[in-house]
């Protein structure tokens, strides 16, 4: 009887704790640096999520190791809903394949909360590159094997260029960075010649004439640069990589907390005002159930591994 009463008491305490969630600030860790597209999108979402939760949302960038630093940190955090991770293709799909001994499992060590959406990504080149179209860029690279360099600020960029190089038969020099903003600085300065990234980092430079956008990786053109074709339109019909963003919690986080967070983010993403702000960054909201997002992560993990293997990228 005492054991039964104890179990009932613990269950009651747990229910009360879940009902009171959150009673202090919620920290959202992002895998890239301040000023990155992920940082900008999360800052747009923070205000409506704070309003819904009734507590501050603290955004904490932890860049490095293609997102593995931030993901490891959150995977080891208490499963209480107060330390969350913005997951993307880099830490959740690419790192588990790119490292022989990854420090976490994207499926077992995290509880999916919701898909957030898709980034519009452009292929940018420095204005000094003698190419106004994607095909002209391909021709230029093939005429200068190993001499044209490209920057990446995360593993998603590595995967995207690996597929592009493989499909187009290109030999380019890879220059990796910890995050996109410093990579973009070097692209504008012509220390590297090409990069794939969302418009939040490169659009103004295109308008100033310092960069050119040759193609977008999404399946449709962006209203921000409607004259820029998709890679499929430009001739790379088998290009499949998309850049995504979602929310996960440490494994073992109670379901009532997961549902509370899912509801808060879903409401934010469905708000007309927030949709308008996200559209300014060409970001496409895609809220989902935890189960739908979990299935998507599993699919992406397999897809990224297959693409990297096909492109000849081996785990290090």
C-alpha positions in Angstrom: 0.0 0.0 0.0 2.8 2.4 0.9 4.5 1.7 -2.5 1.2 2.4 -4.3 0.7 5.7 -2.4 4.3 6.7 -3.1 3.8 6.0 -6.9 0.6 8.0 -6.9 2.3 10.9 -5.1 5.2 10.9 -7.5 2.7 10.8 -10.4 0.8 13.7 -8.9 4.0 15.8 -8.4 5.0 15.1 -12.0 1.6 16.2 -13.3 1.8 19.4 -11.3 5.3 20.1 -12.6 4.2 19.6 -16.2 1.2 21.7 -15.7 3.3 24.5 -14.3 5.8 24.4 -17.2 7.5 26.7 -17.8 8.1 28.5 -14.6 11.5 30.0 -15.7 13.3 31.1 -18.9 13.6 28.5 -21.7 17.0 28.3 -23.5 17.1 27.6 -27.2 20.6 26.6 -28.4 21.4 27.2 -32.0 24.2 25.5 -33.8 25.5 28.5 -35.7 26.8 31.9 -34.8 25.1 35.2 -34.2 23.9 36.8 -37.4 23.4 33.4 -39.1 20.1 32.7 -40.8 19.1 30.3 -38.0 19.8 33.0 -35.4 17.7 35.5 -37.3 14.7 33.2 -37.8 14.8 32.1 -34.2 14.8 35.8 -33.0 11.7 36.4 -35.1 9.9 33.4 -33.4 11.1 34.2 -29.9 8.7 37.0 -29.2 5.4 35.1 -30.0 6.7 31.9 -28.3 7.6 33.9 -25.2 4.0 35.4 -25.2 2.5 31.9 -25.5 4.7 30.3 -22.8 4.7 33.3 -20.4 8.4 33.1 -19.9 11.5 34.5 -21.7 13.1 32.6 -24.5 16.9 32.9 -24.3 18.7 32.2 -27.6 22.2 30.9 -27.1 24.5 30.3 -30.1 27.0 27.5 -29.7 28.7 27.3 -33.2 31.4 24.9 -34.2 32.0 21.3 -35.4 29.1 21.6 -37.9 26.6 21.8 -35.1 28.0 18.9 -33.1 29.0 21.2 -30.2 25.5 22.5 -29.7 23.8 19.1 -30.2 26.1 17.4 -27.7 25.4 20.1 -25.2 21.6 19.7 -25.5 21.7 15.9 -25.7 23.4 15.9 -22.2 21.1 18.5 -20.7 18.3 17.7 -18.2 15.1 16.5 -20.0 13.0 19.1 -18.4 12.1 21.4 -21.3 14.4 24.2 -20.3 17.2 23.5 -22.8 16.3 23.0 -26.4 18.1 22.7 -29.7 17.4 24.1 -33.1 18.1 21.1 -35.2 19.0 21.2 -38.9 20.6 19.0 -41.5 24.1 19.7 -40.2 23.9 18.4 -36.6 21.0 16.0 -37.1 21.7 14.4 -40.4 25.3 15.1 -41.6 27.4 14.9 -38.5 26.3 11.4 -37.5 27.7 10.2 -40.9 30.7 12.5 -41.2 32.2 11.5 -37.9 33.3 7.9 -37.3 32.5 8.2 -33.6 29.7 10.8 -33.3 29.1 12.1 -29.8 25.3 11.6 -30.0 22.6 9.8 -31.9 20.1 12.2 -33.5 17.3 9.7 -33.1 18.0 8.1 -29.6 19.3 11.2 -27.8 16.6 13.7 -28.8 12.8 14.1 -28.6 11.4 15.8 -31.7 9.1 18.8 -31.0 8.2 20.3 -34.4 9.5 21.0 -37.8 9.9 24.8 -38.2 10.5 25.3 -41.9 12.7 25.5 -45.0 15.4 28.0 -45.9 15.6 29.4 -49.4 19.3 29.0 -50.3 21.1 30.7 -53.2 24.3 29.8 -54.9 26.3 33.0 -54.7 29.5 33.9 -56.5 31.8 36.9 -56.1 31.2 39.5 -58.7 34.7 39.0 -60.1 33.8 35.5 -61.2 33.2 35.6 -65.0 29.8 34.0 -64.8 26.3 35.4 -65.0 24.5 32.0 -65.2 25.0 28.7 -63.5 26.2 27.1 -66.7 28.8 29.8 -67.2 29.9 29.1 -63.7 30.2 25.4 -64.4 32.2 26.2 -67.6 34.5 28.5 -65.6 35.2 25.9 -62.9 35.9 23.2 -65.5 38.3 25.5 -67.2 40.1 26.1 -63.9 40.1 22.7 -62.0 41.1 23.0 -58.4 41.5 26.8 -58.6 38.0 28.1 -57.7 37.2 27.9 -54.0 33.9 27.6 -52.2 33.0 28.3 -48.6 30.8 26.4 -46.2 29.6 27.5 -42.8 28.0 24.2 -41.8 27.6 20.5 -42.8 24.5 21.2 -44.9 26.7 23.4 -47.1 29.3 20.6 -47.3 26.6 18.1 -48.4 25.1 20.6 -50.9 28.4 21.3 -52.6 29.3 17.6 -52.5 26.2 16.8 -54.5 26.6 19.8 -56.8 30.3 18.9 -57.5 29.4 15.3 -58.1 26.4 16.0 -60.4 28.1 18.7 -62.4 31.6 17.1 -62.5 33.3 20.0 -60.8 36.7 20.1 -59.1 36.7 23.0 -56.6 38.7 23.9 -53.4 36.7 23.6 -50.2 37.3 26.2 -47.5 35.3 25.4 -44.3 34.2 28.0 -41.7 32.6 27.6 -38.2 29.6 29.6 -39.3 28.1 31.4 -42.3 28.7 35.1 -41.4 32.5 35.0 -41.6 32.4 32.8 -44.7 30.2 35.5 -46.3 32.7 38.2 -45.4 35.4 36.3 -47.2 33.2 35.7 -50.2 32.5 39.4 -50.6 36.2 40.1 -50.2 36.9 37.4 -52.9 39.0 35.3 -50.6 36.6 32.5 -51.7 34.6 32.6 -54.9 31.4 30.7 -54.2 29.0 29.8 -51.4 25.4 28.5 -50.8 23.5 30.4 -48.1 20.1 32.0 -47.4 19.3 35.6 -48.5 19.6 37.0 -45.0 23.4 36.9 -45.4 23.9 37.6 -49.1 20.9 39.5 -50.5 22.1 43.0 -49.7 25.5 42.2 -51.4 23.7 41.0 -54.5 21.7 44.3 -54.6 25.0 46.2 -54.2 26.6 44.3 -57.1 29.3 42.7 -55.0 27.8 39.2 -55.4 25.8 37.4 -58.0 23.1 34.9 -57.2 23.2 32.2 -59.9 20.5 29.8 -58.7 18.4 28.7 -55.8 18.3 25.2 -54.3 14.6 25.2 -53.6 12.1 23.7 -56.0 10.6 27.1 -56.8 12.0 30.6 -57.5 12.1 33.1 -54.6 10.1 36.3 -54.8 13.1 38.1 -53.4 15.1 37.3 -56.6 12.5 36.2 -59.1 14.9 36.3 -62.0 17.2 33.7 -60.4 16.3 30.2 -61.6 16.2 27.0 -59.5 19.1 24.6 -59.9 16.7 22.2 -61.6 15.8 24.9 -64.1 19.5 25.7 -64.6 20.1 22.0 -65.6 21.0 20.2 -62.4 17.8 18.1 -62.4 18.9 15.6 -59.8 19.8 18.1 -57.1 17.8 17.1 -54.0 19.3 18.9 -50.9 17.0 21.2 -49.0 17.9 23.2 -45.9 15.6 22.8 -43.0 15.2 23.9 -39.4 13.3 22.2 -36.5 13.1 22.0 -32.7 14.2 19.1 -30.5 14.6 18.5 -26.8 16.7 16.0 -24.9 15.4 12.4 -25.0 13.2 11.7 -22.1 11.5 15.1 -22.0 7.9 14.4 -20.8 5.2 14.4 -23.5 3.1 17.2 -21.9 6.1 19.5 -22.1 6.8 18.4 -25.8 3.1 19.2 -26.6 3.3 22.6 -24.8 6.3 23.6 -26.9 4.8 22.2 -30.1 1.6 24.3 -29.5 3.6 27.5 -28.8 5.8 27.2 -31.9 2.9 26.1 -34.1 0.9 29.2 -33.1 3.9 31.4 -33.8 4.5 29.8 -37.3 0.8 30.1 -38.2 0.6 33.8 -37.2 0.1 36.0 -40.3 2.4 38.7 -38.9 5.2 36.1 -38.3 4.7 34.6 -41.7 5.2 38.1 -43.2 8.4 38.6 -41.2 9.7 35.1 -42.2 8.8 35.8 -45.9 11.2 38.8 -45.8 14.0 36.2 -45.3 12.4 33.8 -47.8 11.8 31.3 -45.1 8.9 28.8 -45.5 7.2 27.8 -42.3 6.3 24.1 -42.0 5.0 23.3 -38.5 4.4 19.6 -37.8 3.5 17.1 -35.1 6.4 15.6 -33.1 5.9 12.3 -34.8 6.0 13.8 -38.3 9.2 15.6 -37.5 10.8 12.5 -36.0 10.1 10.6 -39.2 11.5 13.4 -41.2 14.8 13.4 -39.2 15.2 9.7 -39.8 14.6 10.1 -43.5 17.1 13.0 -43.7 19.8 11.1 -41.8 19.6 8.3 -44.3 19.4 10.7 -47.3 22.4 12.7 -46.2 24.5 9.5 -45.6 23.6 8.3 -49.1 24.4 11.6 -50.7 27.8 12.0 -48.9 28.7 8.4 -49.7 27.8 8.9 -53.4 29.9 12.1 -53.5 32.9 10.3 -52.1 32.8 12.0 -48.7 34.0 9.5 -46.0 33.5 9.7 -42.2 36.5 11.2 -40.5 
